[in-house]
Amino acid sequence: METPESDRFNDSPHPRERYVLFGHNAAEQELLAAFRQNRMAQAWIIGGPEGIGKATLAWRLARFLSAYPDSSAHEVQIAQSLEIRSQHPVARLIHAQAFSEIFLLRREWNEKTKKFFTEIRVDDVRKIISAYHHSSGLGGWRIAIIDRADDLNRSAANALLKLIEEPPQKSLFLLISNQPGRLLPTLRSRCRKLMLNSLSQDEITATIGSLGKPWTQLPKDDVAHACQHAEGSIREALRLLDSDAIQFHDQIIRLLRRLPQIDWMGVHQLAEKVTGRDQEAAYETFMRAVETHLDERVRTRATDAASPAHLIGYAQAWQEIHKLAQEAEVFNFDKKALTLGIFERLAKAEPQ
């Protein structure tokens, strides 16, 4: 049995297995121009909302640099994109995780608990550092992909920072982050930031259409509904297409729209659905819906010239909810109690 991968969503292709990219041409051209003009920063933060193709872009760049390590090469100078076809020898090696100069840092699988660790630990970074320094380099690039940098604990972030500050020659660090502003300030200061935008509904539809079976066999109405409510995220669209997730998402939205009144019976039913080892996808859908709800409330209140106190209340609510969610993950707290607490906090944030 293959070891689960924290940076793969269910049975969808891993970002290293994706050879097409939708919606981020400007970002791709910025990376290509930087390499072609010998202005490639040593470390990049590729930031933006969850599930929009950040990791796919990082792997796309890693393939290109591994295939063409010399920026003056003819293939680089005439390239229109970072595309490397799947038949290319380097692409085959990377797909098979057999290319020794690319290093992946992510949350590892805990065989004891049969769950992923809740963070990237300092020991994980030390393994990468050892492999990084002992690799041959092969005359090309050493590339570290951190997916996601948000998961680094403080000790791990400091260890990675030291490697970025004292790297071997021709080193590149690609830090994927959903919330770059929350990264260690000293780590952010060593990186060039490349922010990606959410995808359009058409771009999400095109991406799902490129995944092959079983996604191309799903009812078109279900795909359209999922793309419409995915908030610009491919990952969220795939979550909504999983089983009865669309109906579950609609249930969440109905409960959120009733705030500050709380339908406690409905909330308890919701809490049951996000509780348990096999309910990670439902929990992620719920938390994403909460984040989207708060973003929408802030935008609405800002345009309505609401008092600053209301906006501050929403910001405080999100900070408290984020802290509660982190504690629930780290200490394995009951997600049912967490769900009930989130609705109570959201209700308090609403003007009465």
C-alpha positions as CSV (number, residue, x, y, z in Angstrom):
1,M,0.0,0.0,0.0
2,E,1.4,3.4,-1.0
3,T,2.0,5.9,1.8
4,P,-0.7,8.7,1.7
5,E,0.5,12.1,0.6
6,S,-0.6,15.2,2.5
7,D,-0.3,17.4,-0.6
8,R,-2.6,15.2,-2.8
9,F,-6.3,15.6,-2.6
10,N,-8.0,12.2,-2.4
11,D,-7.5,10.3,-5.7
12,S,-6.9,13.4,-7.9
13,P,-3.6,13.7,-9.7
14,H,-0.7,15.0,-7.6
15,P,0.6,18.4,-8.7
16,R,3.8,16.8,-10.0
17,E,1.6,14.7,-12.3
18,R,-0.2,17.7,-13.8
19,Y,1.1,19.0,-17.1
20,V,-1.4,21.8,-17.8
21,L,-2.1,25.0,-15.9
22,F,-5.1,27.2,-16.2
23,G,-5.5,30.8,-15.1
24,H,-2.0,31.8,-14.1
25,N,-0.3,32.8,-17.3
26,A,1.0,36.1,-15.9
27,A,2.7,34.4,-13.0
28,E,4.2,31.8,-15.2
29,Q,5.6,34.4,-17.6
30,E,7.1,36.3,-14.6
31,L,8.9,33.1,-13.6
32,L,10.1,32.4,-17.1
33,A,11.3,36.0,-17.6
34,A,13.2,36.0,-14.3
35,F,15.0,32.8,-15.3
36,R,15.7,33.8,-18.9
37,Q,17.1,37.2,-17.7
38,N,19.2,35.6,-14.9
39,R,17.1,37.3,-12.3
40,M,15.7,34.2,-10.7
41,A,15.3,34.8,-6.9
42,Q,16.8,32.2,-4.7
43,A,13.5,31.7,-2.8
44,W,9.9,32.4,-3.8
45,I,6.7,32.5,-1.9
46,I,4.0,31.3,-4.2
47,G,0.9,32.6,-2.4
48,G,-2.9,32.7,-2.8
49,P,-6.1,30.9,-1.8
50,E,-6.2,27.2,-1.2
51,G,-6.5,24.9,-4.2
52,I,-5.9,27.3,-7.1
53,G,-2.8,25.7,-8.7
54,K,0.1,27.1,-6.7
55,A,1.7,23.7,-6.3
56,T,1.1,22.8,-9.9
57,L,2.9,26.0,-10.9
58,A,5.8,25.2,-8.6
59,W,6.2,21.7,-10.0
60,R,5.9,23.1,-13.5
61,L,8.8,25.5,-12.8
62,A,10.9,22.7,-11.2
63,R,10.4,20.5,-14.3
64,F,11.5,23.3,-16.6
65,L,14.6,24.2,-14.7
66,S,15.5,20.5,-14.3
67,A,15.1,20.0,-18.1
68,Y,16.9,23.2,-19.1
69,P,19.2,24.3,-16.2
70,D,21.1,26.8,-18.4
71,S,19.2,30.0,-18.9
72,S,21.0,30.8,-22.1
73,A,20.0,27.6,-23.8
74,H,18.1,28.0,-27.1
75,E,15.1,26.1,-25.7
76,V,14.8,28.6,-22.8
77,Q,15.2,31.7,-25.0
78,I,12.4,30.6,-27.4
79,A,10.1,29.1,-24.7
80,Q,6.5,30.5,-24.6
81,S,5.8,28.9,-21.3
82,L,7.2,26.5,-18.6
83,E,5.6,23.5,-20.3
84,I,7.6,20.3,-20.3
85,R,5.8,17.4,-22.0
86,S,5.1,14.3,-20.0
87,Q,7.2,12.2,-22.4
88,H,10.4,14.2,-21.6
89,P,12.9,12.1,-19.6
90,V,13.1,14.6,-16.8
91,A,9.3,14.7,-16.6
92,R,9.2,10.9,-16.3
93,L,11.7,10.8,-13.5
94,I,9.9,13.5,-11.6
95,H,6.5,11.8,-12.1
96,A,8.0,8.6,-10.6
97,Q,9.6,10.6,-7.7
98,A,13.0,9.4,-9.0
99,F,14.7,12.8,-9.7
100,S,17.3,13.2,-7.0
101,E,17.6,17.0,-7.2
102,I,14.1,17.9,-6.2
103,F,13.2,17.9,-2.5
104,L,9.7,17.9,-1.2
105,L,8.9,19.2,2.3
106,R,5.4,18.5,3.6
107,R,3.4,17.1,6.5
108,E,4.4,13.4,6.8
109,W,2.3,10.4,7.5
110,N,2.2,9.1,11.0
111,E,2.1,5.3,10.9
112,K,1.2,5.1,14.6
113,T,-1.9,7.2,14.4
114,K,-2.7,6.6,10.7
115,K,-3.1,10.3,10.2
116,F,-0.9,13.1,8.9
117,F,1.2,15.1,11.4
118,T,-0.5,18.4,12.1
119,E,2.6,20.4,11.1
120,I,6.0,20.2,9.4
121,R,8.5,19.4,12.1
122,V,12.1,20.5,12.5
123,D,13.2,16.8,12.0
124,D,11.5,16.9,8.6
125,V,13.5,20.0,7.7
126,R,16.7,18.4,8.9
127,K,16.2,15.4,6.7
128,I,15.8,17.8,3.7
129,I,18.9,19.8,4.7
130,S,21.0,16.6,4.9
131,A,19.8,15.3,1.5
132,Y,20.1,18.8,0.0
133,H,23.8,19.1,1.0
134,H,24.7,15.5,0.0
135,S,23.1,15.6,-3.4
136,S,25.4,15.8,-6.4
137,G,23.8,18.8,-8.0
138,L,24.4,17.1,-11.4
139,G,25.5,20.5,-12.7
140,G,21.9,21.7,-12.5
141,W,19.5,23.1,-9.9
142,R,18.7,21.8,-6.4
143,I,15.0,22.7,-5.9
144,A,13.1,22.4,-2.7
145,I,9.3,22.6,-2.8
146,I,7.7,23.4,0.6
147,D,4.0,22.4,0.4
148,R,2.8,24.2,2.5
149,A,5.0,26.7,4.2
150,D,2.0,27.5,6.4
151,D,2.5,24.1,8.1
152,L,6.0,24.8,9.3
153,N,6.2,25.1,13.1
154,R,8.5,27.8,14.4
155,S,11.6,25.6,14.9
156,A,11.1,24.1,11.4
157,A,10.7,27.6,9.9
158,N,14.0,28.7,11.5
159,A,15.8,25.6,10.3
160,L,14.6,26.2,6.8
161,L,15.6,29.9,7.0
162,K,19.2,28.9,7.8
163,L,19.3,26.7,4.7
164,I,17.9,29.5,2.6
165,E,20.5,31.9,4.0
166,E,23.4,29.4,3.4
167,P,22.5,27.2,0.5
168,P,24.6,25.3,-2.0
169,Q,25.1,26.9,-5.4
170,K,22.2,26.9,-7.9
171,S,19.6,26.4,-5.2
172,L,15.9,27.3,-5.5
173,F,13.3,27.3,-2.8
174,L,9.6,27.4,-3.7
175,L,7.4,28.0,-0.6
176,I,3.7,27.4,-1.3
177,S,1.5,29.4,1.1
178,N,-2.2,30.0,1.5
179,Q,-1.5,32.8,4.0
180,P,1.9,34.3,3.3
181,G,1.3,37.1,5.9
182,R,1.3,34.5,8.7
183,L,4.8,33.1,7.8
184,L,7.8,34.0,9.9
185,P,8.7,37.6,9.1
186,T,12.4,36.7,8.7
187,L,11.5,33.9,6.3
188,R,9.3,36.2,4.3
189,S,12.0,38.8,4.0
190,R,14.3,36.3,2.3
191,C,11.7,35.5,-0.4
192,R,10.3,37.1,-3.5
193,K,6.5,37.0,-3.4
194,L,4.4,35.8,-6.3
195,M,0.7,36.0,-5.6
196,L,-1.8,34.0,-7.6
197,N,-5.5,34.9,-7.9
198,S,-8.6,32.7,-7.5
199,L,-9.7,31.0,-10.7
200,S,-12.8,31.8,-12.7
201,Q,-15.6,29.4,-13.0
202,D,-14.6,28.6,-16.6
203,E,-11.0,27.9,-15.5
204,I,-12.1,25.6,-12.8
205,T,-14.4,23.8,-15.2
206,A,-11.5,23.4,-17.7
207,T,-9.2,22.1,-15.0
208,I,-11.7,19.5,-13.9
209,G,-12.2,18.5,-17.6
210,S,-8.4,17.9,-17.9
211,L,-8.3,15.5,-15.0
212,G,-9.7,12.6,-16.9
213,K,-11.8,9.8,-15.4
214,P,-13.8,9.7,-13.1
215,W,-14.2,13.5,-13.1
216,T,-15.0,13.7,-16.8
217,Q,-17.8,11.2,-16.2
218,L,-19.7,13.2,-13.6
219,P,-23.1,14.8,-14.4
220,K,-22.5,18.2,-16.0
221,D,-25.1,19.8,-13.7
222,D,-23.1,18.6,-10.6
223,V,-19.8,19.9,-12.1
224,A,-21.4,23.3,-12.9
225,H,-22.9,23.6,-9.4
226,A,-19.5,22.7,-7.8
227,C,-17.6,25.2,-9.9
228,Q,-20.1,27.9,-9.2
229,H,-19.7,27.5,-5.4
230,A,-16.0,26.6,-5.3
231,E,-15.0,30.3,-4.6
232,G,-12.3,30.1,-7.2
233,S,-10.7,26.9,-5.9
234,I,-10.2,23.6,-7.8
235,R,-9.7,21.8,-4.5
236,E,-13.0,23.0,-3.2
237,A,-14.8,22.1,-6.4
238,L,-13.4,18.5,-6.1
239,R,-14.6,18.4,-2.5
240,L,-18.1,19.4,-3.5
241,L,-18.1,16.7,-6.2
242,D,-17.3,14.0,-3.7
243,S,-20.4,12.0,-2.7
244,D,-23.2,14.2,-1.2
245,A,-20.9,17.1,-0.6
246,I,-22.9,19.5,-2.7
247,Q,-26.0,19.0,-0.5
248,F,-23.7,19.3,2.6
249,H,-22.3,22.6,1.4
250,D,-25.8,24.0,0.8
251,Q,-26.7,23.0,4.4
252,I,-23.7,24.9,5.7
253,I,-24.6,28.0,3.7
254,R,-28.2,28.0,4.9
255,L,-27.1,27.8,8.6
256,L,-24.6,30.6,8.1
257,R,-27.1,32.9,6.4
258,R,-29.4,32.7,9.4
259,L,-26.9,34.3,11.7
260,P,-27.1,35.9,14.2
261,Q,-30.0,33.4,14.8
262,I,-28.7,29.9,15.3
263,D,-30.6,26.9,14.2
264,W,-29.2,24.7,17.0
265,M,-30.8,21.5,15.6
266,G,-29.3,22.1,12.2
267,V,-25.9,23.0,13.7
268,H,-25.9,19.8,15.8
269,Q,-26.6,17.8,12.6
270,L,-23.8,19.6,10.9
271,A,-21.4,18.9,13.8
272,E,-22.1,15.2,13.5
273,K,-21.0,15.3,9.9
274,V,-17.7,16.9,10.5
275,T,-16.7,14.7,13.4
276,G,-14.7,11.5,13.0
277,R,-11.5,10.2,11.4
278,D,-13.1,9.8,7.9
279,Q,-14.7,13.2,7.8
280,E,-11.7,15.4,7.0
281,A,-13.1,16.5,3.6
282,A,-16.4,17.6,5.3
283,Y,-14.5,19.4,7.9
284,E,-12.4,21.3,5.3
285,T,-15.5,22.2,3.4
286,F,-17.1,23.6,6.6
287,M,-14.0,25.6,7.6
288,R,-13.7,27.0,4.1
289,A,-17.3,28.0,4.1
290,V,-16.8,29.8,7.4
291,E,-13.8,31.7,6.0
292,T,-15.8,32.7,2.9
293,H,-18.7,33.8,5.1
294,L,-16.5,36.1,7.1
295,D,-14.8,37.5,4.0
296,E,-18.3,38.3,2.5
297,R,-19.5,39.9,5.7
298,V,-16.4,42.2,5.9
299,R,-16.9,43.2,2.2
300,T,-20.5,43.9,2.7
301,R,-20.1,45.9,5.9
302,A,-17.2,47.9,4.3
303,T,-19.3,49.0,1.4
304,D,-22.2,49.8,3.7
305,A,-20.0,52.2,5.6
306,A,-20.6,50.1,8.8
307,S,-18.9,51.2,12.0
308,P,-15.3,50.1,12.4
309,A,-16.4,48.1,15.5
310,H,-18.3,45.7,13.3
311,L,-15.3,45.1,11.0
312,I,-13.0,44.6,14.0
313,G,-15.5,42.1,15.4
314,Y,-15.3,40.0,12.3
315,A,-11.5,40.1,12.3
316,Q,-11.5,39.1,16.0
317,A,-13.9,36.3,15.3
318,W,-11.7,34.8,12.6
319,Q,-8.6,35.0,14.7
320,E,-10.4,33.2,17.6
321,I,-11.9,30.6,15.2
322,H,-8.5,30.0,13.6
323,K,-6.9,29.6,17.0
324,L,-9.6,27.1,18.1
325,A,-9.2,25.1,14.9
326,Q,-5.4,24.9,15.3
327,E,-5.8,23.7,18.9
328,A,-8.4,21.1,17.8
329,E,-5.9,19.8,15.2
330,V,-2.8,19.8,17.4
331,F,-4.5,18.3,20.5
332,N,-7.1,16.2,18.7
333,F,-10.0,18.0,20.3
334,D,-13.6,17.1,19.6
335,K,-14.7,18.8,16.3
336,K,-18.3,18.7,17.4
337,A,-17.6,21.1,20.2
338,L,-15.5,23.1,17.9
339,T,-18.3,23.5,15.4
340,L,-20.8,24.6,18.1
341,G,-18.3,27.1,19.4
342,I,-17.7,28.5,15.9
343,F,-21.4,29.2,15.4
344,E,-21.6,30.9,18.8
345,R,-18.6,33.1,17.9
346,L,-20.0,34.0,14.5
347,A,-23.3,35.0,16.0
348,K,-21.6,37.3,18.5
349,A,-19.7,39.0,15.6
350,E,-23.0,40.0,13.9
351,P,-24.5,43.4,14.7
352,Q,-27.7,42.8,16.8
